[in-house]
Amino acid sequence: MPAIANAERPAAVLVGVDLGVPNFDAELEELGLLAQTAGMQPVARLTCKRQAPDAALFVGSGKADEIRLLAETEGAHEVLFDQALSPVQQRNLERAIGLPVNDRTLLILEIFAQRARSHEGKLQVELARLQYLSTRLVRRWSHLERQQGGIGGRGGPGETQIELDRRMIGESIKRTKERLVKVKRQRQTQRRQRERRETFNISLVGYTNAGKSTLFNALVKARAYAADQLFATLDTTTRQLYLGDDQGSGRSVSLSDTVGFIRALPHGLVDAFEATLQEAADADLLLHVVDAANPHYPEQIEEVQRVLREIGAAEVPQLLVFNKLDGLDAARRPHALTDTLSRDGREIARVFVSARTGEGLPQLRAALAARAQAGASDAPAWADAGEAPLPIGHNHGLHSREANE
């Protein structure tokens, strides 16, 4: 009996191919969350193991038939692959299955397109979408193969239309890039103004849905959009935050909330969001927000570190903020709200908080005030995310020194 899907949410079959990577089940679960975020309803999932993708269909003809039968049984409207598909694989799968077939890359692009609110955000998403579309023209004009006997003939109608479409997309990409150059200049001007004011700049970074926007709101008492969903925030929001100390003095800092990261974030999106991500690279301190309640947070930390390296922000000093303390049971709660981790002679500061309940926020504000007063000149940074500090009863070779309760 077909699974019942919301009439307003298209039913989708999820497909994951285990190529020997760790945490395969978690990746497929994340695909389901992405599908729901994009407005679809996952009704079934199918997995298989392969040593390498099939060049034509990614999964092979037998498995493609199995996907088709499952989609028919479940009344699905679309098939979603967790891995990135080549244009040829995507086209061949659609022919074999008889339904639209999309991959993780397009799904993330769709979510970004839905969530972008600012002019800058919309431009960045449009650039990434156009760049993705430019590689899919053969698929979009595949109907001409049936009508004209193929598109390989020189000067044929199909080839003419494809070339026309490619030229139009190329022109759109050029115009969008030119507009983004202006946006980048505006951001550079704003950064220079902050530098002249000697503003201490802090940027929130982290895996999507780690609670960055909720923490941002709790710190500055703002109302930036925050929700328990993937990519709730795309546009950078910056506010002034006053940090006092025990001596009654303090200073104001600039706090920015930025887009969240995710595994296999399309490279085109990283490029397109260069202006936004530059906030992290130019910061004096990064608040790396981690979902402490997520069992896969070590892999999420690694993914954030990978993107930070890609955008040139790996050497910016970091303070680890393990959020969602309220989501931990008593056995997994830390003994202290702040601690110091020692590894290879380096000290790594970490704070445990609940942005929702406010627990740990005084300790976080105190840590930020100390960094701001010192100018973060001695703030520790770490780049080996594969051996990053792990909380809540696990130190993986790292030695923890408890600090303030």
Number of C-alpha atoms within 10 A of each C-alpha: 6 13 14 13 17 10 8 9 15 18 26 26 27 24 22 21 21 21 14 11 9 10 11 15 13 12 18 22 15 16 24 24 17 21 25 19 19 20 16 21 25 25 20 20 19 15 15 11 12 13 9 12 17 12 12 16 21 23 23 14 15 9 15 18 15 13 23 19 13 19 25 16 13 18 20 23 18 21 25 22 24 22 21 16 21 16 18 16 20 22 21 19 27 20 12 15 20 15 16 15 21 20 19 20 21 19 19 23 21 18 21 24 20 14 18 20 13 12 11 20 21 17 20 27 25 22 23 24 21 17 18 18 16 16 13 17 17 18 16 13 15 14 14 17 14 9 11 12 12 15 22 10 11 9 10 14 16 23 18 13 16 16 13 12 15 17 13 13 17 15 12 16 19 13 13 19 17 12 14 22 13 12 17 17 12 13 16 16 12 12 17 12 12 15 12 9 9 10 18 21 24 25 26 27 28 28 26 23 22 28 26 31 27 23 24 25 18 17 21 15 12 13 11 18 14 17 13 11 15 21 22 23 24 23 21 19 17 18 17 15 18 15 19 17 15 8 6 6 10 15 14 16 20 17 24 24 27 23 22 24 24 20 16 14 16 18 13 19 21 18 15 23 22 16 22 21 23 17 25 26 20 17 22 22 28 28 24 23 29 26 25 26 19 13 10 13 18 19 17 22 25 19 21 24 24 18 20 21 14 13 15 14 21 21 15 20 22 27 23 20 27 28 26 23 23 17 14 14 9 8 8 15 18 17 13 14 21 23 21 18 20 16 16 6 7 12 18 21 22 24 22 27 25 22 23 15 12 14 17 21 19 12 17 20 17 15 18 21 22 17 19 22 16 11 15 17 12 9 18 16 19 19 18 12 16 12 16 21 25 18 19 15 11 12 14 11 12 17 14 20 13 14 14 10 11
